[in-house]
Structure formats: structure tokens, C-alpha cells
């Protein structure tokens, strides 16, 4: 178990399916994104 946790923390590539979708999703929806849902509404 320790190996799995450490490998996932050191090698985010192992958890690729979880990281990639989060990065692109947070950028556009983040406050820094000019195309954010909040900016479009206001």
C-alpha cells in the first residue's frame, strides 16, 4: 500500500485519468479564466 500511495504522489502520471481532467477543468472555471462561467454571467 505504501508503494502505491508514494508512487501516485511522486508519479501523477499513474493517476493520469484523475489529474488531466481536473487541470483543464479548473483553468476555464477558475477566477483567472476570462471565459469563466462567473465572468460571462456578470
Biopython code that builds the backbone (N, CA, C, O; Angstrom):
import numpy as np
from Bio.PDB.StructureBuilder import StructureBuilder

atoms = [
    (1, "UNK", "N", (0.844, -1.206, 0.000)),
    (1, "UNK", "CA", (0.000, 0.000, 0.000)),
    (1, "UNK", "C", (0.879, 1.256, 0.000)),
    (1, "UNK", "O", (0.614, 2.200, -0.744)),
    (2, "UNK", "N", (1.915, 1.265, 0.826)),
    (2, "UNK", "CA", (2.792, 2.437, 0.877)),
    (2, "UNK", "C", (3.371, 2.718, -0.503)),
    (2, "UNK", "O", (3.471, 3.871, -0.923)),
    (3, "UNK", "N", (3.752, 1.647, -1.208)),
    (3, "UNK", "CA", (4.340, 1.828, -2.537)),
    (3, "UNK", "C", (3.337, 2.484, -3.479)),
    (3, "UNK", "O", (3.690, 3.382, -4.244)),
    (4, "UNK", "N", (2.103, 2.040, -3.420)),
    (4, "UNK", "CA", (1.080, 2.588, -4.325)),
    (4, "UNK", "C", (0.855, 4.077, -4.037)),
    (4, "UNK", "O", (0.789, 4.892, -4.957)),
    (5, "UNK", "N", (0.738, 4.417, -2.755)),
    (5, "UNK", "CA", (0.482, 5.815, -2.381)),
    (5, "UNK", "C", (1.661, 6.695, -2.780)),
    (5, "UNK", "O", (1.480, 7.762, -3.366)),
    (6, "UNK", "N", (2.872, 6.239, -2.458)),
    (6, "UNK", "CA", (4.054, 7.044, -2.765)),
    (6, "UNK", "C", (4.216, 7.183, -4.276)),
    (6, "UNK", "O", (4.549, 8.262, -4.765)),
    (7, "UNK", "N", (3.986, 6.107, -5.014)),
    (7, "UNK", "CA", (4.143, 6.154, -6.474)),
    (7, "UNK", "C", (3.124, 7.122, -7.066)),
    (7, "UNK", "O", (3.442, 7.857, -8.001)),
    (8, "UNK", "N", (1.916, 7.131, -6.539)),
    (8, "UNK", "CA", (0.867, 8.018, -7.059)),
    (8, "UNK", "C", (1.219, 9.474, -6.743)),
    (8, "UNK", "O", (0.967, 10.364, -7.555)),
    (9, "UNK", "N", (1.797, 9.714, -5.574)),
    (9, "UNK", "CA", (2.133, 11.081, -5.170)),
    (9, "UNK", "C", (3.349, 11.580, -5.957)),
    (9, "UNK", "O", (3.396, 12.737, -6.376)),
    (10, "UNK", "N", (4.338, 10.685, -6.153)),
    (10, "UNK", "CA", (5.549, 11.080, -6.880)),
    (10, "UNK", "C", (5.300, 11.070, -8.384)),
    (10, "UNK", "O", (5.802, 11.931, -9.105)),
    (11, "UNK", "N", (4.524, 10.097, -8.857)),
    (11, "UNK", "CA", (4.244, 9.986, -10.298)),
    (11, "UNK", "C", (2.765, 10.227, -10.574)),
    (11, "UNK", "O", (1.991, 9.274, -10.653)),
    (12, "UNK", "N", (2.368, 11.469, -10.719)),
    (12, "UNK", "CA", (0.957, 11.780, -11.004)),
    (12, "UNK", "C", (0.504, 11.117, -12.294)),
    (12, "UNK", "O", (-0.693, 10.928, -12.507)),
    (13, "UNK", "N", (1.459, 10.759, -13.164)),
    (13, "UNK", "CA", (1.122, 10.087, -14.424)),
    (13, "UNK", "C", (0.351, 8.808, -14.145)),
    (13, "UNK", "O", (-0.534, 8.440, -14.919)),
    (14, "UNK", "N", (0.674, 8.119, -13.045)),
    (14, "UNK", "CA", (-0.022, 6.866, -12.725)),
    (14, "UNK", "C", (-1.513, 7.132, -12.561)),
    (14, "UNK", "O", (-2.343, 6.301, -12.931)),
    (15, "UNK", "N", (-1.847, 8.287, -12.009)),
    (15, "UNK", "CA", (-3.259, 8.625, -11.792)),
    (15, "UNK", "C", (-3.728, 9.554, -12.906)),
    (15, "UNK", "O", (-4.629, 10.369, -12.707)),
    (16, "UNK", "N", (-3.116, 9.428, -14.069)),
    (16, "UNK", "CA", (-3.424, 10.287, -15.220)),
    (16, "UNK", "C", (-4.905, 10.578, -15.358)),
    (16, "UNK", "O", (-5.296, 11.741, -15.460)),
    (17, "UNK", "N", (-5.738, 9.545, -15.364)),
    (17, "UNK", "CA", (-7.178, 9.735, -15.591)),
    (17, "UNK", "C", (-7.822, 10.674, -14.569)),
    (17, "UNK", "O", (-8.928, 11.166, -14.791)),
    (18, "UNK", "N", (-7.132, 10.924, -13.444)),
    (18, "UNK", "CA", (-7.740, 11.783, -12.421)),
    (18, "UNK", "C", (-7.180, 13.206, -12.485)),
    (18, "UNK", "O", (-7.895, 14.167, -12.200)),
    (19, "UNK", "N", (-5.904, 13.344, -12.858)),
    (19, "UNK", "CA", (-5.297, 14.678, -12.886)),
    (19, "UNK", "C", (-5.630, 15.478, -14.151)),
    (19, "UNK", "O", (-6.116, 16.605, -14.053)),
    (20, "UNK", "N", (-5.378, 14.914, -15.330)),
    (20, "UNK", "CA", (-5.626, 15.638, -16.592)),
    (20, "UNK", "C", (-6.985, 16.322, -16.644)),
    (20, "UNK", "O", (-7.042, 17.522, -16.915)),
    (21, "UNK", "N", (-8.084, 15.612, -16.396)),
    (21, "UNK", "CA", (-9.421, 16.215, -16.466)),
    (21, "UNK", "C", (-9.594, 17.348, -15.459)),
    (21, "UNK", "O", (-10.347, 18.288, -15.714)),
    (22, "UNK", "N", (-8.914, 17.274, -14.329)),
    (22, "UNK", "CA", (-9.076, 18.307, -13.292)),
    (22, "UNK", "C", (-8.348, 19.587, -13.708)),
    (22, "UNK", "O", (-8.881, 20.682, -13.528)),
    (23, "UNK", "N", (-7.147, 19.465, -14.256)),
    (23, "UNK", "CA", (-6.376, 20.654, -14.632)),
    (23, "UNK", "C", (-7.123, 21.522, -15.645)),
    (23, "UNK", "O", (-7.353, 22.704, -15.388)),
    (24, "UNK", "N", (-7.501, 20.960, -16.783)),
    (24, "UNK", "CA", (-8.199, 21.745, -17.811)),
    (24, "UNK", "C", (-9.549, 22.253, -17.325)),
    (24, "UNK", "O", (-10.046, 23.270, -17.808)),
    (25, "UNK", "N", (-10.138, 21.549, -16.374)),
    (25, "UNK", "CA", (-11.468, 21.945, -15.887)),
    (25, "UNK", "C", (-11.359, 23.137, -14.941)),
    (25, "UNK", "O", (-12.205, 24.031, -14.957)),
    (26, "UNK", "N", (-10.308, 23.144, -14.115)),
    (26, "UNK", "CA", (-10.152, 24.231, -13.136)),
    (26, "UNK", "C", (-9.722, 25.527, -13.829)),
    (26, "UNK", "O", (-10.103, 26.613, -13.391)),
    (27, "UNK", "N", (-8.941, 25.428, -14.893)),
    (27, "UNK", "CA", (-8.445, 26.631, -15.573)),
    (27, "UNK", "C", (-9.588, 27.488, -16.121)),
    (27, "UNK", "O", (-9.690, 28.668, -15.784)),
    (28, "UNK", "N", (-10.447, 26.906, -16.960)),
    (28, "UNK", "CA", (-11.555, 27.676, -17.552)),
    (28, "UNK", "C", (-12.570, 28.128, -16.502)),
    (28, "UNK", "O", (-13.148, 29.209, -16.622)),
    (29, "UNK", "N", (-12.787, 27.310, -15.477)),
    (29, "UNK", "CA", (-13.791, 27.643, -14.467)),
    (29, "UNK", "C", (-13.181, 28.508, -13.364)),
    (29, "UNK", "O", (-13.908, 29.117, -12.579)),
    (30, "UNK", "N", (-11.860, 28.564, -13.305)),
    (30, "UNK", "CA", (-11.192, 29.340, -12.259)),
    (30, "UNK", "C", (-11.436, 30.831, -12.431)),
    (30, "UNK", "O", (-11.812, 31.275, -13.516)),
    (31, "UNK", "N", (-11.227, 31.608, -11.375)),
    (31, "UNK", "CA", (-11.435, 33.066, -11.402)),
    (31, "UNK", "C", (-10.457, 33.749, -12.355)),
    (31, "UNK", "O", (-10.702, 34.864, -12.816)),
    (32, "UNK", "N", (-9.332, 33.060, -12.649)),
    (32, "UNK", "CA", (-8.315, 33.648, -13.526)),
    (32, "UNK", "C", (-8.704, 33.478, -14.987)),
    (32, "UNK", "O", (-8.168, 34.166, -15.855)),
    (33, "UNK", "N", (-9.639, 32.561, -15.267)),
    (33, "UNK", "CA", (-10.058, 32.304, -16.654)),
    (33, "UNK", "C", (-10.996, 33.401, -17.147)),
    (33, "UNK", "O", (-12.008, 33.684, -16.506)),
    (34, "UNK", "N", (-10.670, 34.015, -18.272)),
    (34, "UNK", "CA", (-11.518, 35.097, -18.791)),
    (34, "UNK", "C", (-12.834, 34.529, -19.309)),
    (34, "UNK", "O", (-13.826, 35.250, -19.422)),
    (35, "UNK", "N", (-12.841, 33.232, -19.625)),
    (35, "UNK", "CA", (-14.066, 32.614, -20.153)),
    (35, "UNK", "C", (-14.792, 31.852, -19.056)),
    (35, "UNK", "O", (-15.551, 30.924, -19.331)),
    (36, "UNK", "N", (-14.555, 32.250, -17.808)),
    (36, "UNK", "CA", (-15.191, 31.539, -16.694)),
    (36, "UNK", "C", (-16.700, 31.786, -16.694)),
    (36, "UNK", "O", (-17.170, 32.810, -17.191)),
    (37, "UNK", "N", (-17.451, 30.839, -16.132)),
    (37, "UNK", "CA", (-18.918, 30.957, -16.103)),
    (37, "UNK", "C", (-19.321, 32.209, -15.324)),
    (37, "UNK", "O", (-20.285, 32.888, -15.680)),
    (38, "UNK", "N", (-18.571, 32.510, -14.251)),
    (38, "UNK", "CA", (-18.924, 33.669, -13.424)),
    (38, "UNK", "C", (-18.725, 34.967, -14.206)),
    (38, "UNK", "O", (-19.555, 35.873, -14.134)),
    (39, "UNK", "N", (-17.636, 35.051, -14.944)),
    (39, "UNK", "CA", (-17.354, 36.270, -15.710)),
    (39, "UNK", "C", (-18.396, 36.483, -16.797)),
    (39, "UNK", "O", (-18.783, 37.618, -17.074)),
    (40, "UNK", "N", (-18.856, 35.390, -17.418)),
    (40, "UNK", "CA", (-19.839, 35.509, -18.507)),
    (40, "UNK", "C", (-21.187, 35.966, -17.945)),
    (40, "UNK", "O", (-21.907, 36.731, -18.586)),
    (41, "UNK", "N", (-21.515, 35.497, -16.759)),
    (41, "UNK", "CA", (-22.812, 35.851, -16.156)),
    (41, "UNK", "C", (-22.821, 37.315, -15.720)),
    (41, "UNK", "O", (-23.836, 38.002, -15.840)),
    (42, "UNK", "N", (-21.682, 37.782, -15.215)),
    (42, "UNK", "CA", (-21.659, 39.162, -14.701)),
    (42, "UNK", "C", (-21.304, 40.114, -15.824)),
    (42, "UNK", "O", (-21.231, 41.324, -15.607)),
]
sb = StructureBuilder()
sb.init_structure("model")
sb.init_model(0)
sb.init_chain("A")
sb.init_seg("    ")
for serial, (resi, resn, name, xyz) in enumerate(atoms, 1):
    if name == "N":
        sb.init_residue(resn, " ", resi, " ")
    sb.init_atom(name, np.array(xyz, "f"), 0.0, 1.0, " ", f" {name:<3s}", serial, name[0])
structure = sb.get_structure()
